[in-house]
Amino acid sequence: MQIVDVAARVRSSVRDIPDFPLPGILFKDITPVLSDVRLLRDVIGAMAAPFATTGITHVVGIESRGFLFGVPIALELGCAFVPARKPGKLPYVTVRESYALEYRADVLEMHSDALSISESGDVAKVLIVDDVLATGGTASAAARLVSQLGGRVVGISVLIELAFLEGRAAVDSQPVHSVVAY
């Protein structure tokens, strides 16, 4: 699998949906990527590969499309999966973090015990996964949650980066890997 080839295949599969969810927003629809089993398998590999030797212990998938990539990436890396969800969706004690999006504000929550520390006392090494990095608000909130729980973010992996929105600046110099950048 060549990452350049995967990126070209993703670009040709993603649909642009104008004015969704609000007028003036050009939504990048990834459902065609999800429906192509070979491309999806290659995307998972391309999103996981840069972090294969970093000792990741947990993948945090951001609701909801981050779950679609986060679980298989956790399996690929042989580590735990942790959901970062919208308020009220997790049944146990949670920690929460507010953030701003390009068109509204929101909140993410994680279980307070989501980042288990090993018996040797090692800090959880976390990869944050989402479908898109836009302004960086969601990824930054997830990174703050990881920090609150005593973990260390090793990197952020996304399928698509909307580079013109400069989301990397919001994630505090965390290493960001994107399969495709627009």
JOFEN-V975155 format. One record per helix or strand. SS is the DSSP state (h for helix, s for strand). FROM is the first residue (numbers start at 1). LEN is the number of residues. Records with the same first field share a line. If there is no record, write none. Layout:
BEGIN
SS: FROM-LEN / FROM-LEN
END
This chain:
BEGIN
h: 3-11 / 31-4 / 37-13 / 65-13 / 137-12 / 163-3 / 167-5
s: 15-4 / 26-4 / 58-5 / 80-6 / 94-7 / 105-7 / 125-9 / 152-10 / 176-6
END
